Amino acid sequence: MAKADYGNLCIEYARALQEDLGGLLGSNVRLKGPKLEVVDAADVAADGGTLAHTSVAAKDDSGHTFHFVVPADDALAMAALLMGLDGDALEEKRKAGLDDETLDAFGQVMETATAILTRIHESMALPAMARAETRAVAPESDADWLPSGSYKRASWTLALEGDAEARFDLLVPGASMEAWFATSLEAEDASGEASAGAAPMPTAAEGATLVVIDPDPDDREAAEDLEEALGRPVWAVDPEQLTAASFEEFADAAAIVLAWQ
């Protein structure tokens, strides 16, 4: 099996997640990120607080399993949109924590997240994935909730209704990175910066820059946040600032994307 491009998977996943979750939740969902880093299972547990954890396993016999991890309050924020909760009802749910009703609703979010992952995997000739139970875990006391070892973590921030934001993490085990993706686990260190052994980022002169022309400042910021995952510079431009000289500067770009969302 040819190895897939992990950066492209993250980009395609973010685009589909933004669109499909918006449709499911009946809300305008915007994503920032991903931030990519290498973490150990113990590091994830050390973040503290209750988490909503969903494991998704490959449908073949490889035994590879990914993990979606979302802080409890953020899982509740998404579940509340699906359940139509606000005001006093939402406050009561916060007091109850991740009860069965909330986990069932958030499980629908995770079902959508898993379906997107499978769709993108299949486009990259990777195995389809199946969702296991979504459950609440307390990392400090639930010692076996996440298998030990190193993971590549992709973290997105979801902007929901109003000023609400939710963190959404995908953890890919090191063994899966080595087996399925051309990018090694150690391609980036925990700070999200290129490690000493990683290949240098291509320069614009090498034709690697991606130019994004979009009038929305939030979209331009989101595009520039994708540099790590793409492994190339991203130049986001307001169309009102374009001049004839601008297009001469774009001549060596790898691609030009117009109004990318």
GULUMFI-71668 format. One record per residue: residue number from 1; x, y, z of N, C-alpha, C in turn. Coordinates in pm, 1 decimal, always signed. Layout:
<recs>
k; nxx; nyy; nzz; caxx; cayy; cazz; cxx; cyy; czz
NUM; X; Y; Z; X; Y; Z; X; Y; Z
...
</recs>
This chain:
<recs>
k; nxx; nyy; nzz; caxx; cayy; cazz; cxx; cyy; czz
1; +84.4; -119.8; +0.0; +0.0; +0.0; +0.0; +88.1; +125.0; +0.0
2; +64.1; +214.1; -95.9; +140.1; +339.0; -101.6; +104.2; +426.0; +17.8
3; +204.4; +495.3; +71.3; +179.9; +579.1; +188.5; +113.8; +710.6; +148.2
4; +20.9; +755.6; +232.8; -55.8; +876.8; +204.8; +14.1; +999.3; +263.0
5; -31.1; +1116.0; +221.5; +22.2; +1243.1; +270.0; -60.0; +1287.3; +390.6
6; +2.0; +1286.2; +508.1; -70.4; +1320.2; +631.4; -115.8; +1466.2; +631.6
7; -32.0; +1555.3; +579.7; -69.9; +1696.0; +573.8; -195.1; +1716.5; +491.3
8; -202.6; +1650.3; +375.5; -321.7; +1662.4; +291.5; -444.3; +1606.1; +361.4
9; -425.2; +1496.7; +436.0; -538.2; +1441.2; +509.9; -593.5; +1543.9; +607.5
10; -504.5; +1612.8; +680.6; -549.2; +1713.1; +777.9; -624.1; +1826.5; +710.5
11; -576.0; +1870.1; +594.6; -640.4; +1980.2; +523.5; -778.2; +1938.7; +473.8
12; -785.1; +1824.2; +407.7; -913.2; +1777.7; +355.9; -1010.5; +1749.9; +469.5
13; -957.7; +1698.8; +580.5; -1043.8; +1668.9; +694.3; -1104.1; +1797.4; +751.1
14; -1021.9; +1901.1; +764.5; -1071.3; +2027.4; +819.5; -1180.9; +2086.6; +731.9
15; -1161.4; +2082.8; +601.2; -1261.5; +2138.6; +510.1; -1394.5; +2064.7; +523.7
16; -1387.3; +1930.7; +523.0; -1509.7; +1851.4; +531.0; -1575.1; +1864.1; +668.0
17; -1493.2; +1869.8; +773.3; -1547.3; +1880.5; +908.7; -1624.0; +2011.1; +925.0
18; -1568.3; +2119.0; +873.8; -1635.0; +2248.6; +884.2; -1770.9; +2245.9; +815.3
19; -1775.2; +2187.5; +697.3; -1900.3; +2184.2; +620.8; -2001.3; +2087.8; +681.7
20; -1957.6; +1965.5; +711.5; -2051.4; +1863.0; +757.3; -2101.4; +1888.9; +898.9
21; -2013.1; +1938.5; +987.0; -2059.0; +1969.9; +1122.4; -2154.4; +2088.2; +1121.5
22; -2128.6; +2184.9; +1034.3; -2221.2; +2296.9; +1023.0; -2360.2; +2249.8; +984.9
23; -2366.2; +2154.3; +890.7; -2495.2; +2099.9; +850.7; -2561.6; +2021.1; +961.8
24; -2483.7; +1941.9; +1034.9; -2539.2; +1860.6; +1143.1; -2590.1; +1946.9; +1257.8
25; -2511.1; +2046.6; +1296.8; -2544.4; +2127.8; +1413.6; -2637.1; +2243.7; +1380.8
26; -2661.2; +2267.5; +1251.7; -2744.7; +2380.4; +1213.6; -2682.5; +2512.2; +1252.7
27; -2550.2; +2518.6; +1244.1; -2476.8; +2636.6; +1289.1; -2359.2; +2660.4; +1196.0
28; -2315.8; +2785.0; +1187.5; -2197.9; +2818.2; +1108.8; -2074.0; +2780.0; +1189.2
29; -2005.2; +2674.9; +1147.8; -1886.5; +2626.1; +1217.7; -1763.1; +2667.3; +1139.5
30; -1667.4; +2726.9; +1208.3; -1542.3; +2767.1; +1144.6; -1427.1; +2701.8; +1219.3
31; -1327.9; +2656.8; +1145.0; -1214.1; +2588.0; +1204.5; -1087.7; +2671.7; +1194.3
32; -1006.6; +2663.2; +1299.1; -872.0; +2718.7; +1297.4; -775.1; +2604.5; +1323.0
33; -664.3; +2604.0; +1252.6; -566.1; +2498.8; +1270.3; -556.7; +2413.2; +1145.3
34; -492.1; +2296.9; +1154.6; -456.2; +2231.6; +1280.2; -318.3; +2271.0; +1332.4
35; -302.0; +2256.2; +1463.5; -170.6; +2258.7; +1524.3; -125.0; +2114.0; +1534.2
36; -7.3; +2084.7; +1482.2; +44.5; +1948.3; +1482.4; +158.3; +1936.1; +1581.9
37; +156.0; +1830.6; +1660.4; +263.0; +1807.1; +1756.7; +269.4; +1659.6; +1792.1
38; +385.0; +1618.5; +1840.5; +403.7; +1482.6; +1889.0; +383.8; +1483.2; +2039.8
39; +297.4; +1394.8; +2088.3; +269.6; +1387.4; +2231.6; +276.1; +1242.2; +2276.6
40; +298.3; +1224.4; +2404.5; +291.3; +1093.0; +2466.4; +155.3; +1078.5; +2533.9
41; +110.5; +955.9; +2550.2; -18.1; +933.2; +2616.5; -22.1; +1000.1; +2753.1
42; +89.6; +999.9; +2823.3; +94.8; +1062.9; +2955.4; +75.6; +1213.8; +2945.6
43; +122.3; +1274.6; +2836.2; +104.5; +1418.6; +2817.8; -42.8; +1453.9; +2802.9
44; -116.2; +1369.9; +2730.9; -259.2; +1394.1; +2711.1; -331.8; +1384.1; +2844.4
45; -296.6; +1284.6; +2924.0; -358.7; +1267.7; +3055.2; -328.0; +1385.1; +3146.5
46; -208.1; +1442.2; +3130.9; -165.6; +1551.3; +3218.2; -241.6; +1680.8; +3191.5
47; -312.7; +1688.5; +3077.9; -390.2; +1809.1; +3048.9; -498.9; +1831.0; +3153.3
48; -543.7; +1722.6; +3216.0; -641.3; +1732.5; +3324.2; -783.1; +1753.0; +3273.9
49; -880.0; +1731.3; +3365.1; -1020.1; +1752.5; +3331.9; -1081.6; +1633.1; +3261.5
50; -1214.1; +1625.5; +3267.5; -1286.6; +1517.6; +3201.5; -1284.8; +1538.5; +3050.6
51; -1274.3; +1427.9; +2977.9; -1268.0; +1432.0; +2832.6; -1376.8; +1343.7; +2772.7
52; -1421.7; +1381.0; +2653.8; -1504.8; +1291.8; +2573.4; -1410.9; +1219.6; +2478.1
53; -1405.9; +1087.5; +2489.8; -1310.1; +1007.6; +2412.6; -1383.8; +912.7; +2319.3
54; -1342.4; +912.9; +2193.4; -1398.2; +821.4; +2094.5; -1284.1; +753.9; +2021.0
55; -1280.9; +622.4; +2022.7; -1180.9; +549.9; +1944.7; -1244.2; +505.8; +1813.3
56; -1165.1; +510.6; +1706.7; -1211.3; +467.1; +1574.8; -1108.4; +368.2; +1521.2
57; -1154.5; +249.1; +1488.3; -1064.2; +140.7; +1449.7; -1074.1; +111.1; +1300.9
58; -961.2; +74.1; +1242.2; -959.4; +34.8; +1101.6; -1045.1; -89.7; +1081.9
59; -1120.2; -92.2; +971.8; -1208.6; -205.1; +945.0; -1134.8; -325.7; +888.2
60; -1005.9; -307.3; +853.1; -929.3; -423.4; +808.8; -873.4; -494.6; +932.4
61; -778.9; -583.4; +913.9; -725.6; -659.0; +1027.4; -593.0; -602.3; +1077.4
62; -566.9; -474.0; +1048.3; -437.8; -415.0; +1084.7; -427.6; -380.1; +1232.4
63; -542.4; -359.0; +1297.5; -541.6; -324.1; +1439.1; -514.4; -177.8; +1467.8
64; -505.5; -93.6; +1364.4; -478.8; +48.5; +1387.0; -603.9; +118.2; +1440.8
65; -584.0; +201.4; +1543.5; -693.9; +273.0; +1606.9; -654.5; +418.0; +1630.3
66; -738.5; +511.0; +1584.0; -719.6; +653.3; +1609.4; -808.8; +692.9; +1727.3
67; -784.1; +813.9; +1779.8; -860.2; +859.7; +1896.2; -900.6; +1005.7; +1878.8
68; -1031.0; +1031.7; +1891.7; -1081.3; +1168.2; +1899.5; -1092.1; +1204.9; +2047.4
69; -1038.4; +1320.2; +2084.5; -1039.8; +1364.1; +2224.0; -1089.0; +1508.4; +2229.0
70; -1194.4; +1531.5; +2307.4; -1255.0; +1664.2; +2318.3; -1280.9; +1694.1; +2465.9
71; -1239.9; +1811.5; +2516.6; -1271.4; +1847.0; +2655.6; -1421.6; +1840.6; +2680.7
72; -1458.9; +1802.2; +2802.3; -1599.8; +1779.6; +2834.5; -1686.8; +1901.3; +2804.5
73; -1643.0; +2020.5; +2844.0; -1724.1; +2140.6; +2821.2; -1742.9; +2167.4; +2672.0
74; -1640.7; +2136.1; +2592.4; -1650.4; +2158.8; +2448.3; -1742.3; +2056.4; +2382.9
75; -1736.7; +1931.7; +2431.7; -1829.3; +1829.8; +2382.1; -1972.8; +1868.7; +2414.5
76; -1994.3; +1923.1; +2534.4; -2127.7; +1967.3; +2573.8; -2175.6; +2081.6; +2485.1
77; -2085.9; +2173.4; +2450.4; -2124.2; +2286.6; +2365.8; -2175.8; +2238.0; +2230.8
78; -2110.4; +2136.1; +2173.6; -2156.1; +2082.7; +2045.0; -2284.4; +2002.2; +2060.9
79; -2292.0; +1922.2; +2166.8; -2413.1; +1843.4; +2191.2; -2533.1; +1934.3; +2215.3
80; -2510.8; +2046.6; +2284.8; -2619.9; +2139.8; +2314.8; -2679.6; +2198.3; +2187.1
81; -2595.7; +2227.1; +2088.4; -2646.8; +2276.7; +1960.8; -2735.4; +2172.2; +1894.5
82; -2693.1; +2047.5; +1902.0; -2769.5; +1939.5; +1839.7; -2901.6; +1916.6; +1912.8
83; -2900.2; +1934.3; +2045.9; -3021.0; +1912.3; +2125.7; -3107.3; +2037.1; +2136.7
84; -3057.8; +2149.9; +2084.9; -3134.3; +2274.1; +2091.9; -3142.8; +2331.7; +2231.5
85; -3037.4; +2314.3; +2310.3; -3037.3; +2362.1; +2448.6; -2977.7; +2501.6; +2458.5
86; -3036.1; +2582.9; +2543.7; -2976.1; +2711.4; +2578.6; -3030.4; +2754.0; +2714.3
87; -2981.2; +2864.3; +2764.7; -3032.4; +2918.4; +2890.3; -3023.6; +2821.6; +3005.8
88; -3134.7; +2808.9; +3079.6; -3137.8; +2725.7; +3199.9; -3112.1; +2578.5; +3168.8
89; -3165.5; +2531.4; +3055.5; -3147.5; +2390.3; +3019.6; -3000.2; +2358.7; +2997.7
90; -2928.7; +2449.9; +2934.1; -2786.6; +2429.5; +2910.8; -2709.3; +2432.7; +3041.9
91; -2748.5; +2522.4; +3131.5; -2680.3; +2531.5; +3260.3; -2700.6; +2404.3; +3341.7
92; -2819.9; +2346.3; +3335.0; -2845.5; +2220.8; +3405.2; -2758.4; +2108.4; +3349.7
93; -2740.2; +2108.1; +3218.3; -2655.0; +2006.7; +3157.0; -2509.7; +2023.5; +3201.5
94; -2467.0; +2147.4; +3214.8; -2330.0; +2171.3; +3260.9; -2310.2; +2113.9; +3401.2
95; -2410.3; +2129.5; +3485.1; -2401.5; +2076.7; +3621.0; -2399.1; +1924.1; +3620.5
96; -2472.2; +1865.0; +3526.0; -2480.1; +1718.6; +3519.7; -2355.1; +1656.8; +3459.4
97; -2279.0; +1735.6; +3384.9; -2160.4; +1681.4; +3319.1; -2198.9; +1601.0; +3195.7
98; -2111.9; +1511.6; +3155.1; -2137.6; +1431.4; +3035.1; -2226.1; +1312.1; +3070.6
99; -2356.7; +1337.3; +3084.1; -2449.9; +1229.0; +3114.1; -2480.9; +1151.3; +2986.2
100; -2563.6; +1047.3; +2998.7; -2590.2; +959.1; +2884.8; -2653.8; +1034.0; +2768.1
101; -2746.9; +1125.1; +2797.8; -2814.5; +1198.6; +2690.8; -2715.1; +1285.7; +2613.6
102; -2627.1; +1352.8; +2687.7; -2527.1; +1438.1; +2623.1; -2430.2; +1354.7; +2540.7
103; -2386.4; +1241.3; +2595.2; -2293.8; +1155.3; +2522.0; -2358.1; +1096.9; +2396.6
104; -2488.0; +1065.9; +2403.7; -2557.6; +1016.0; +2284.6; -2559.1; +1122.1; +2175.2
105; -2587.5; +1246.8; +2215.0; -2590.2; +1355.4; +2116.5; -2451.1; +1381.3; +2060.7
106; -2352.7; +1385.2; +2149.0; -2216.6; +1408.6; +2101.4; -2167.7; +1290.8; +2018.0
107; -2219.8; +1172.0; +2046.2; -2185.8; +1055.7; +1964.8; -2224.4; +1074.8; +1819.1
108; -2333.2; +1149.5; +1793.8; -2371.5; +1178.6; +1655.3; -2267.3; +1268.0; +1588.0
109; -2211.6; +1360.9; +1666.1; -2103.1; +1444.5; +1613.5; -1984.1; +1356.3; +1577.3
110; -1952.1; +1261.5; +1664.8; -1839.0; +1172.8; +1639.9; -1865.2; +1076.5; +1524.7
111; -1991.1; +1039.4; +1506.2; -2025.5; +954.4; +1391.8; -1998.4; +1029.4; +1261.5
112; -2033.1; +1157.2; +1260.2; -2004.0; +1240.4; +1143.4; -1853.7; +1254.6; +1123.9
113; -1781.1; +1277.7; +1233.6; -1635.5; +1292.5; +1225.6; -1570.7; +1165.4; +1171.4
114; -1622.1; +1049.7; +1212.1; -1567.4; +922.1; +1165.5; -1600.6; +898.0; +1018.8
115; -1722.4; +933.9; +978.5; -1762.1; +916.6; +838.4; -1673.9; +1001.2; +746.6
116; -1640.6; +1122.0; +790.7; -1551.1; +1207.6; +711.7; -1414.2; +1142.1; +699.8
117; -1364.2; +1089.9; +811.3; -1232.8; +1025.9; +811.3; -1230.6; +907.6; +715.0
118; -1335.6; +827.9; +717.1; -1344.4; +713.3; +626.2; -1347.1; +759.2; +481.1
119; -1425.1; +863.4; +454.0; -1435.3; +914.3; +316.4; -1298.9; +959.2; +263.4
120; -1224.4; +1029.2; +348.1; -1093.2; +1077.8; +305.4; -993.6; +962.4; +296.7
121; -1001.1; +869.3; +391.6; -914.3; +751.3; +385.5; -933.6; +676.2; +254.3
122; -1058.2; +655.5; +217.4; -1085.1; +579.6; +95.6; -1032.4; +652.1; -27.5
123; -1037.0; +786.3; -25.9; -983.2; +861.9; -139.5; -831.6; +850.6; -146.7
124; -768.7; +813.8; -33.6; -623.3; +798.3; -27.6; -581.2; +651.7; -24.4
125; -675.9; +562.3; -53.0; -650.2; +417.7; -53.3; -607.7; +366.7; +83.8
126; -662.7; +426.9; +189.8; -640.4; +380.9; +326.8; -765.5; +308.8; +376.0
127; -753.6; +225.0; +479.6; -870.1; +150.9; +528.9; -979.6; +242.0; +584.1
128; -1104.3; +197.9; +569.0; -1217.2; +266.8; +630.7; -1208.0; +251.6; +782.1
129; -1275.7; +342.1; +853.8; -1269.8; +341.9; +999.9; -1410.4; +324.3; +1057.2
130; -1418.7; +261.0; +1172.8; -1546.5; +238.7; +1240.2; -1539.2; +296.7; +1381.0
131; -1644.1; +367.7; +1421.7; -1646.3; +432.2; +1553.2; -1684.9; +334.1; +1662.2
132; -1611.3; +339.3; +1772.0; -1649.4; +265.7; +1891.9; -1729.7; +360.1; +1982.1
133; -1756.6; +318.6; +2102.5; -1838.0; +397.2; +2194.9; -1770.9; +530.4; +2229.0
134; -1852.8; +635.0; +2234.7; -1806.3; +763.9; +2286.1; -1834.5; +766.1; +2435.9
135; -1733.2; +794.5; +2515.6; -1751.0; +787.9; +2660.3; -1675.1; +900.1; +2729.0
136; -1715.2; +927.4; +2851.6; -1646.4; +1026.7; +2933.7; -1533.9; +957.9; +3009.3
137; -1416.2; +1019.7; +3009.4; -1302.8; +963.6; +3082.5; -1240.0; +1072.1; +3168.8
138; -1187.2; +1029.4; +3282.1; -1109.3; +1116.8; +3369.9; -966.3; +1064.9; +3364.7
139; -879.4; +1125.5; +3283.1; -745.4; +1070.5; +3259.3; -665.2; +1041.3; +3385.2
140; -684.7; +1120.6; +3488.9; -604.4; +1101.0; +3609.5; -640.8; +972.3; +3682.1
141; -763.7; +924.4; +3662.8; -806.6; +803.0; +3733.0; -832.3; +685.4; +3639.0
142; -862.0; +712.7; +3510.9; -885.9; +605.5; +3413.6; -754.7; +573.8; +3342.7
143; -676.2; +488.4; +3403.6; -538.7; +467.0; +3357.3; -530.8; +405.5; +3218.0
144; -629.3; +326.0; +3179.3; -619.6; +250.4; +3054.6; -700.0; +310.9; +2939.8
145; -744.1; +434.2; +2954.0; -832.4; +489.4; +2850.5; -760.0; +511.9; +2718.0
146; -629.2; +539.8; +2723.2; -551.3; +563.9; +2601.9; -425.8; +477.6; +2607.4
147; -405.0; +389.7; +2508.7; -285.2; +304.6; +2510.6; -157.4; +387.1; +2519.3
148; -59.3; +335.7; +2590.8; +67.3; +407.1; +2606.2; +138.2; +418.1; +2472.1
149; +228.0; +515.4; +2463.4; +303.9; +534.9; +2340.7; +295.8; +677.8; +2292.2
150; +356.9; +703.0; +2177.3; +359.6; +836.6; +2118.6; +252.8; +850.0; +2010.6
151; +203.4; +972.6; +1995.6; +96.8; +1002.0; +1900.1; +128.8; +1131.0; +1825.3
152; +80.7; +1138.1; +1701.9; +76.7; +1265.7; +1631.0; -60.4; +1326.3; +1660.1
153; -60.3; +1444.2; +1722.4; -186.8; +1509.0; +1757.3; -212.2; +1627.1; +1664.0
154; -329.8; +1626.8; +1602.2; -376.9; +1740.6; +1524.2; -488.5; +1806.4; +1604.6
155; -470.6; +1933.8; +1638.4; -568.1; +2006.2; +1720.4; -631.0; +2118.4; +1639.3
156; -762.5; +2117.0; +1635.2; -836.6; +2225.2; +1571.5; -916.2; +2301.6; +1677.0
157; -939.4; +2428.9; +1651.3; -1032.4; +2507.6; +1731.1; -1155.4; +2534.6; +1646.1
158; -1271.7; +2495.7; +1697.2; -1397.4; +2515.9; +1626.4; -1466.3; +2638.9; +1683.2
159; -1494.4; +2736.1; +1599.0; -1573.5; +2852.2; +1639.3; -1719.9; +2818.9; +1614.1
160; -1799.5; +2818.7; +1721.9; -1940.4; +2782.0; +1712.9; -2026.4; +2907.8; +1717.1
161; -2152.0; +2893.6; +1754.7; -2241.4; +3009.2; +1760.5; -2192.1; +3110.9; +1862.3
162; -2214.3; +3238.4; +1832.9; -2171.9; +3342.8; +1924.3; -2020.9; +3344.1; +1936.7
163; -1974.6; +3349.3; +2060.9; -1830.5; +3349.9; +2086.6; -1779.7; +3213.9; +2133.3
164; -1864.6; +3111.3; +2126.3; -1826.0; +2979.6; +2176.5; -1718.2; +2917.2; +2088.5
165; -1621.4; +2853.0; +2152.6; -1517.0; +2780.3; +2081.8; -1502.7; +2641.7; +2142.8
166; -1459.7; +2546.7; +2062.4; -1440.8; +2410.0; +2109.7; -1311.1; +2355.2; +2051.8
167; -1238.0; +2282.6; +2134.8; -1115.7; +2217.2; +2087.8; -1148.9; +2075.9; +2042.8
168; -1084.4; +2034.1; +1935.4; -1114.5; +1905.0; +1873.9; -981.6; +1841.9; +1833.8
169; -943.9; +1730.8; +1898.2; -813.6; +1668.3; +1874.1; -829.6; +1531.4; +1808.7
170; -739.6; +1503.0; +1715.8; -728.5; +1369.9; +1657.1; -589.4; +1317.2; +1688.1
171; -583.0; +1201.4; +1754.7; -455.9; +1138.6; +1791.1; -432.9; +1016.3; +1702.8
172; -320.5; +1016.9; +1632.4; -283.0; +904.0; +1546.3; -159.6; +837.7; +1606.6
173; -166.1; +708.6; +1641.9; -50.4; +642.0; +1702.9; +71.9; +642.8; +1611.2
174; +189.1; +639.7; +1673.7; +312.4; +638.2; +1596.6; +319.1; +522.4; +1498.6
175; +269.2; +405.6; +1538.3; +272.1; +289.1; +1449.2; +189.0; +312.9; +1324.0
176; +76.6; +383.2; +1339.4; -8.0; +414.4; +1223.6; +59.0; +516.0; +1132.8
177; +127.7; +614.1; +1193.5; +200.1; +712.2; +1112.8; +304.8; +642.7; +1026.5
178; +376.9; +548.6; +1085.7; +482.5; +478.8; +1012.2; +424.3; +388.2; +903.4
179; +310.3; +325.3; +932.4; +253.7; +227.9; +838.9; +178.7; +292.9; +723.1
180; +110.7; +404.1; +749.5; +17.1; +458.2; +651.5; +60.3; +588.7; +585.9
181; +146.6; +665.6; +652.3; +173.5; +801.0; +604.0; +320.4; +821.8; +570.5
182; +342.7; +905.4; +468.9; +479.0; +935.2; +426.5; +550.8; +1022.4; +528.7
183; +474.2; +1097.2; +610.1; +531.7; +1181.9; +714.3; +557.5; +1098.8; +838.5
184; +679.6; +1100.1; +889.2; +710.3; +1023.3; +1008.8; +655.0; +1092.2; +1132.3
185; +646.5; +1017.3; +1240.2; +596.0; +1072.9; +1365.6; +679.7; +1191.1; +1410.8
186; +811.4; +1182.7; +1392.0; +902.1; +1285.2; +1442.8; +924.2; +1399.6; +1344.6
187; +843.6; +1410.2; +1240.1; +864.5; +1517.0; +1142.1; +851.6; +1654.2; +1204.4
188; +776.0; +1665.5; +1313.0; +764.3; +1790.8; +1386.4; +774.5; +1760.3; +1533.6
189; +837.5; +1848.6; +1609.9; +849.2; +1825.5; +1753.1; +727.1; +1880.3; +1824.6
190; +727.6; +1872.4; +1958.5; +608.6; +1907.3; +2036.0; +572.0; +2054.2; +2026.4
191; +663.2; +2138.8; +1981.3; +631.5; +2280.4; +1967.4; +562.0; +2310.0; +1836.2
192; +552.6; +2209.0; +1748.4; +490.1; +2229.3; +1619.1; +585.7; +2284.1; +1516.0
193; +714.2; +2298.5; +1550.4; +813.0; +2349.7; +1457.5; +891.0; +2233.8; +1397.5
194; +951.6; +2257.2; +1282.0; +1026.8; +2150.9; +1216.9; +1141.8; +2107.1; +1305.5
195; +1161.0; +1976.4; +1317.9; +1270.9; +1924.9; +1397.9; +1399.5; +1930.3; +1317.3
196; +1511.8; +1904.7; +1385.4; +1641.0; +1916.6; +1319.4; +1653.6; +1819.7; +1202.7
197; +1587.4; +1704.2; +1212.7; +1600.4; +1605.4; +1107.2; +1498.8; +1619.3; +996.3
198; +1409.6; +1716.6; +1006.2; +1305.2; +1730.6; +905.8; +1356.4; +1806.4; +785.1
199; +1294.9; +1780.1; +671.0; +1332.7; +1852.2; +550.1; +1292.3; +1997.6; +563.5
200; +1371.5; +2091.6; +510.4; +1336.7; +2232.7; +520.0; +1210.4; +2263.5; +441.1
201; +1136.6; +2363.9; +486.4; +1016.4; +2404.0; +416.5; +1052.9; +2461.9; +280.3
202; +983.0; +2421.6; +173.9; +1014.2; +2475.7; +42.3; +994.6; +2626.3; +39.0
203; +1069.4; +2694.1; -45.2; +1058.4; +2838.6; -58.1; +972.6; +2873.8; -177.6
204; +933.0; +3001.5; -184.3; +850.5; +3046.0; -296.1; +923.5; +3027.7; -427.9
205; +1055.6; +3045.4; -426.1; +1132.2; +3032.1; -549.4; +1124.5; +2891.3; -605.5
206; +1098.3; +2793.0; -518.6; +1086.2; +2655.3; -563.9; +944.3; +2624.2; -610.9
207; +859.4; +2726.7; -614.6; +723.3; +2706.8; -662.3; +633.4; +2637.9; -563.6
208; +665.3; +2643.9; -432.6; +588.9; +2568.6; -334.2; +484.6; +2652.3; -262.4
209; +486.5; +2783.8; -279.4; +393.2; +2868.7; -206.3; +250.3; +2849.9; -256.4
210; +157.2; +2841.6; -162.9; +15.1; +2837.6; -195.8; -41.5; +2976.9; -172.0
211; -101.7; +3036.0; -273.1; -160.8; +3169.3; -262.5; -311.9; +3154.8; -246.1
212; -366.0; +3216.5; -141.6; -510.0; +3214.1; -115.1; -562.5; +3356.9; -126.0
213; -656.3; +3379.2; -215.5; -715.9; +3511.5; -234.3; -858.0; +3505.9; -180.5
214; -881.8; +3577.4; -71.7; -1011.2; +3567.5; -3.9; -1041.9; +3700.6; +64.7
215; -1162.9; +3753.3; +50.0; -1196.7; +3881.0; +113.2; -1221.3; +3871.4; +263.3
216; -1240.6; +3749.9; +314.5; -1273.7; +3732.0; +455.9; -1145.8; +3721.7; +538.2
217; -1122.3; +3813.6; +633.5; -997.8; +3809.1; +711.8; -984.6; +3683.2; +796.6
218; -1097.0; +3630.0; +847.4; -1090.2; +3506.6; +926.1; -1046.2; +3389.2; +839.3
219; -1097.5; +3385.4; +715.8; -1057.9; +3278.4; +624.5; -910.4; +3290.0; +587.9
220; -863.4; +3412.9; +570.9; -721.5; +3430.2; +538.4; -634.0; +3383.2; +654.3
221; -676.7; +3415.3; +776.3; -600.8; +3369.7; +893.1; -601.6; +3217.8; +902.2
222; -719.0; +3156.8; +875.7; -728.8; +3010.8; +880.6; -638.9; +2946.7; +775.6
223; -632.0; +3008.5; +658.1; -546.6; +2955.0; +551.8; -400.3; +2957.7; +593.1
224; -357.4; +3068.1; +652.8; -217.6; +3078.8; +693.8; -184.4; +2981.5; +806.8
225; -285.7; +2945.2; +886.6; -263.9; +2848.7; +994.4; -235.1; +2708.3; +941.2
226; -257.6; +2686.3; +812.0; -240.4; +2553.3; +754.6; -98.2; +2527.1; +705.2
227; -8.1; +2622.7; +723.8; +127.9; +2606.0; +671.9; +193.8; +2478.2; +721.9
228; +179.5; +2449.9; +853.3; +245.0; +2331.6; +910.3; +195.3; +2204.6; +844.6
229; +62.8; +2193.1; +833.9; +5.8; +2070.2; +780.2; +41.1; +2051.8; +632.4
230; +46.2; +2161.8; +558.4; +78.2; +2153.5; +415.9; +227.0; +2135.0; +390.9
231; +309.5; +2179.9; +485.2; +453.1; +2172.8; +465.5; +502.2; +2269.4; +359.9
232; +431.3; +2381.6; +344.9; +471.7; +2482.7; +246.9; +418.9; +2618.6; +291.9
233; +479.3; +2727.8; +245.7; +428.7; +2860.3; +282.5; +289.3; +2884.4; +225.6
234; +208.2; +2956.9; +300.0; +76.3; +2998.2; +253.1; +70.7; +3150.3; +258.2
235; +36.4; +3211.8; +146.9; +28.1; +3356.7; +136.4; -118.6; +3391.9; +115.6
236; -182.9; +3448.9; +217.1; -324.1; +3485.6; +209.3; -336.4; +3633.9; +177.7
237; -416.4; +3665.7; +76.0; -421.4; +3801.3; +22.4; -565.7; +3850.1; +14.6
238; -586.5; +3975.9; +53.4; -715.3; +4042.4; +35.8; -725.2; +4086.8; -110.5
239; -830.8; +4047.4; -182.7; -839.7; +4084.2; -324.7; -838.8; +4234.8; -349.1
240; -882.1; +4313.2; -249.5; -882.3; +4458.4; -267.7; -740.8; +4515.5; -271.2
241; -644.0; +4436.8; -224.7; -505.8; +4483.5; -222.8; -425.7; +4434.0; -343.0
242; -491.2; +4362.7; -433.6; -421.0; +4308.8; -549.5; -389.7; +4418.9; -650.9
243; -273.8; +4407.4; -710.0; -233.1; +4495.9; -819.2; -176.7; +4408.8; -931.1
244; -147.2; +4470.7; -1043.0; -87.1; +4395.7; -1153.6; +45.2; +4333.8; -1110.5
245; +119.0; +4405.7; -1026.3; +247.5; +4354.1; -979.0; +229.1; +4230.9; -891.5
246; +114.4; +4222.6; -823.1; +90.2; +4107.7; -735.9; +96.4; +3977.8; -814.6
247; +36.5; +3977.1; -932.8; +30.2; +3854.0; -1010.3; +167.0; +3814.5; -1064.6
248; +254.6; +3912.4; -1081.5; +392.1; +3878.5; -1117.6; +459.9; +3806.3; -1001.5
249; +427.8; +3849.2; -878.3; +485.3; +3783.8; -760.8; +429.8; +3642.5; -743.1
250; +308.9; +3617.8; -795.3; +247.2; +3486.1; -782.6; +296.8; +3388.4; -888.8
251; +380.7; +3432.6; -978.8; +415.0; +3352.5; -1096.5; +471.3; +3215.1; -1061.0
252; +546.7; +3206.3; -951.8; +609.6; +3079.5; -915.2; +530.2; +3001.6; -810.7
253; +408.1; +3045.9; -782.0; +327.7; +2977.4; -680.2; +289.3; +2837.5; -726.8
254; +277.5; +2746.5; -629.9; +234.3; +2610.7; -663.0; +88.7; +2610.4; -707.6
255; +7.1; +2696.7; -645.2; -134.7; +2705.4; -681.1; -190.1; +2836.4; -627.5
256; -296.7; +2883.7; -690.2; -368.8; +3001.7; -643.9; -512.7; +2959.0; -617.9
257; -559.8; +2982.5; -495.5; -694.9; +2943.3; -456.0; -777.6; +3069.7; -437.9
258; -891.8; +3076.6; -504.5; -980.0; +3192.3; -494.4; -1094.1; +3162.1; -398.7
259; -1112.8; +3249.1; -296.3; -1222.8; +3234.8; -199.9; -1236.0; +3089.7; -157.9
260; -1134.4; +3042.3; -84.4; -1114.3; +2898.6; -64.2; -1225.0; +2829.8; +12.9
261; -1308.9; +2902.2; +90.0; -1418.5; +2835.8; +160.6; -1549.2; +2874.0; +93.6
</recs>
